[in-house]
């Protein structure tokens, strides 16, 4: 049996990205994603989203951290908004 679409599947890591904090302590959610802090890496987006939800729940009593986590996202390692290319890829 042949699976012609299997070749189209690629493995990619998903990163939890957290926005930077300004010197004044404000969450900079509008900063370019390449300036955001990479957190944990996951093999699937759903795992990243679940961990982010867990972290948001844990930060309920920490307003600054809660604000930062609520602005955080899960993003594929090859997302062009990161401004980086995968090793061996041409730009």
N, C-alpha and C positions, 0 to 999 in steps of 0.2 A: 504494500500500500504506500502510495506517495502522499506527502504533505507539502504541496507547493507553497503554502503560506508560511511554513515554519522558517524559511530562510529570512523572512521579513522581520522576525522577532529579534530584538537585540537586548542584551542585558545592560542595564544602566543602574547606577547608584542614585539614590535620592538623599539629599541632604536637608537637614533642618537648618534654616538660615535665620539668624537673629539680627535685627537692625542695630546699627551702632548707637552708642549713647554719647551725646554732646558733652563738652566740658562742664556745661551747666546742669547736666543730669537729665536732659530731655531725650526721649526716644526719637531717633532720626529715621522715621519710617519712609521718608521720601528720598533717602540717600540711594545712590546707584547700588545695585545688588552686589557688585564686585567689592564693595566696602563692608558688606554685612559679614558677620562672624559665622563661620561654618560650625555647626554643632555635630551631632551624631549622624552617621551614615546608615542607610537602610537599603535593603534589596528591593523593596516594593513601597510604593507611595502610601498604601493603606497603613503600613506599619509606622511610617513617619508621622502620618496624621494622627494615629492613635496615641503615639508617644507625646506629640505636641499637646493633645487634649489632656493627657495625664499631667503633664508639666503645668498647664494652665490651672488645673484643679489644685495642684500642690501649692501654687503661688497665690492662692486666694487672699492671704493675709499680708502680702508683700506688694503694695501698689506699684512700685517702680518696675519690679520684675514682672508683675502681671501685665502691665502695659506693654512691656517689651515682648513678652511671649504672645500676647494677643496680636501683635504686629508681625510675628514670625511666620514663615512659610516653609513648605516642603517643596523642593525644586530638584529636577533631574540634573545630574552632573554635566550634561551636555546642553543645557538650556543656554541659548545665545545671549540672554540677558546677563549672564555671569561674566561675559567678556573674556572667556578663556576657551581655548580649544583643547579637545582631548589629545593626548599624545599620539603623534602620527597623523593627525588630521590636518588638512590644509585649510587656510582661511581665505 
